[in-house]
Amino acid sequence: MSDAPLTEEEFWAVLQVQPAVAPTEPEYRLYYDGDGFLLFFSMEDLPGNYLRVDRETYLNGKHLRVVNGELKVYRQTFGKKLVPGSQGQACDPRDVAVVVAQDQPHTRWYLKHEEPTDDTN
């Protein structure tokens, strides 16, 4: 095969023998943590817990939580707070912004969620 560019006739001939590929609707996913709180949206097949959602939820979704495998929508946001505990990311005891190895002196920090009081479902 030569490196010469295809002529217009050759281009159309090649195009005609290619099988037609039907467009597919993308799969919209809402990934959530073990407590049901929204982590992120994606159209990729990634590891983790997820629910399939419609395009509108994917584009406009916020104030969401997964409870017993069902999506719940809330009018107000969840309170979030970074707190020390026995789980979470190991950080320098003097500065939460500095991540350290677990074999070094550290304090573990995790994101604590407060339950919403005003749900719509």
C-alpha positions in Angstrom: 0.0 0.0 0.0 1.4 3.4 -0.9 1.5 6.5 1.3 -0.1 8.5 -1.5 -3.4 10.2 -0.5 -6.6 8.6 -1.8 -8.4 10.0 -4.7 -12.0 11.2 -4.3 -13.3 8.1 -6.0 -11.1 5.8 -3.8 -12.3 7.6 -0.7 -16.0 7.1 -1.6 -15.4 3.5 -2.5 -13.8 2.8 0.9 -16.6 4.6 2.7 -19.2 2.5 1.0 -17.8 -0.8 2.2 -17.6 0.3 5.8 -20.4 -1.1 7.9 -22.8 1.5 9.2 -22.6 2.0 12.9 -25.8 3.0 14.7 -25.3 5.8 17.2 -25.9 4.7 20.7 -27.4 6.7 23.6 -24.7 7.3 26.2 -25.1 5.8 29.7 -25.2 8.5 32.3 -24.0 7.3 35.8 -24.1 8.9 39.2 -21.3 7.4 41.4 -21.9 7.5 45.2 -20.0 6.5 48.3 -21.0 3.9 50.9 -23.3 6.3 52.7 -25.2 7.1 49.5 -23.6 10.6 49.0 -22.9 11.8 45.5 -19.2 11.5 44.4 -19.4 12.4 40.7 -21.2 11.9 37.4 -19.6 10.0 34.5 -20.4 8.3 31.2 -17.5 6.0 31.8 -17.5 2.5 33.2 -15.6 3.1 36.4 -15.2 1.0 39.6 -17.6 1.8 42.4 -21.2 2.1 43.3 -23.4 3.9 40.7 -26.9 4.4 39.5 -27.9 4.9 35.9 -29.7 8.3 35.6 -31.3 10.2 32.8 -29.7 13.0 30.9 -31.5 15.8 32.8 -30.3 14.4 36.1 -26.8 14.0 34.7 -26.7 17.6 33.5 -28.5 19.3 36.4 -28.1 16.9 39.3 -27.4 18.3 42.7 -28.7 17.8 46.2 -28.9 14.0 45.6 -28.5 11.0 47.7 -28.9 7.2 47.1 -31.0 5.6 49.8 -31.7 1.8 49.6 -30.8 1.9 45.9 -33.1 4.7 45.1 -32.3 8.3 44.1 -33.5 10.9 46.6 -33.6 14.6 45.7 -33.4 17.2 48.4 -34.2 20.9 48.3 -31.4 21.9 50.6 -27.7 20.9 50.6 -26.1 18.4 52.9 -23.8 19.9 55.5 -20.2 18.7 55.0 -17.4 19.0 57.4 -13.8 17.6 57.5 -13.3 15.9 60.9 -10.6 13.8 62.5 -11.4 10.1 63.1 -10.3 6.5 63.0 -10.9 6.3 59.2 -10.0 8.6 56.3 -6.9 10.1 54.8 -3.6 10.2 56.9 -2.4 13.8 57.2 0.4 15.6 59.0 -0.8 16.2 62.6 0.0 19.9 62.2 -1.6 20.5 58.8 -4.6 18.7 57.3 -3.5 19.9 53.8 -0.3 17.7 54.0 -0.9 14.0 53.1 1.6 11.7 54.7 2.3 7.9 54.6 0.5 5.8 57.2 3.8 4.8 58.8 4.5 8.4 59.8 2.9 10.2 62.7 -0.5 11.3 61.4 -4.1 12.2 62.1 -6.8 10.7 59.9 -9.4 13.0 58.4 -12.7 12.2 56.7 -15.7 14.1 55.3 -18.7 13.9 57.6 -22.1 14.5 56.1 -25.0 15.9 58.1 -28.4 14.6 57.2 -30.8 16.9 55.4 -34.1 17.7 57.0 -36.1 18.8 54.0 -36.5 16.1 51.4 -38.9 16.1 48.5 -39.3 12.3 48.1 
